[in-house]
Amino acid sequence: MTIYKFNIADGDPNTDTSKVNVKQPAQNTISNIPDAADVAAQQQRKYADYQTQNATTLKHLQERAVLRHEEERLQRELRRRNLSHKDIYG
C-alpha cells in the first residue's frame, strides 16, 4: 500500500501575481445594503399609500353609484307622472 504525502504550498509558484492588487476590496461586493428597519419602514409607507388610494377610489365609486341611481330614480319618477325630461328641464 502506498502512502501519499501532500505538499501544501501557497499556490502555484509558476503563477504571476505581480498584477494582483490585494489592497483593493472586491468590486462585486454590495456595501450599501439598506438596513432591515429602513426596508420595513419604506414598505409600511408604501402599504399605507396603497390603502389610502384604495379608500379614495372606493369613495369615488360609491359616489358615482349614488349619482347613477339618483338619475334612475328621477327617470322612474318622471315616468310615473307621465312627464318627460324636457317638460321639467326645458
N, C-alpha and C positions, 0 to 999 in steps of 0.2 A: 504494500500500500504506500502510495506516495503522499507526502505531506507538502502542501503548497504553502509557501511563505509569501505574503503580500508585501510589496514595497510601497509604503504610503509616502507620497510626496506632496508638495504644494501645487500640483498641476503639472501640465506637460512642459518640460524645460525647453522644448522647441517652439513654444508659443511666444509670439512677440507681444508683450503687454505695455510697450512704451507709449502707445497712443490711448491707453485707457485712463480716463480721468476719474480717480477714486474719490476726489473731494466733492464732486457734484452728486446730489441725490438723483435717483432715477426720475426720468421725465414723465413717466406714466403714473406716478402716484398722485392721488387726489388729496390736496391739502385743505381745500375749502369745503369740506363736507359739513352741511348745516347740523346744528345741534338738534336732538330729538324733540326738545321742548319747543324750539323755533318752528320745526316742521308741524308739530301738533297745533300750535297756535295759528299758524297760517292756514292749516286745513280747517280749523274751527271757524276762522273768519270767513273762509270760502263757503262753508256749510251754512253759516248764518246769512250770508248774502243770498245764497240759493233759497233758503227758507223765506226771506223777505220778498224775493222776486216771485216765488210761488204764491205767497199770500196776496200780493198785489194783483197778479194775474187772475187768481180766483175771485177776488173782489170785483175786478172789471168784468169778468164773465158773468157773475151774478147780476151786476147792474145791467148788462146787456140783455140778460134773460128777462129781468123785470120789465125793462122797456119794451121788449118784444111782446111779452104777454099783455102789457098795458095797451099796446096798439091792437092786439087781437081782441081784447075786451071791449075797446071802443068800437071796433067794427061790428062785433056781435050786438052791442047796444044800439048802434045805428040801424042794423037790420031789424031789430025788434020794433023800432019806431017807424020803419019804412022810410027812413031818411037816407040820403046819400051823403057822402063826404063833401060834395060840392054845396049841398044845401046849408051845411053848417059853416064851412070854412071858405065858401065862395069860389 
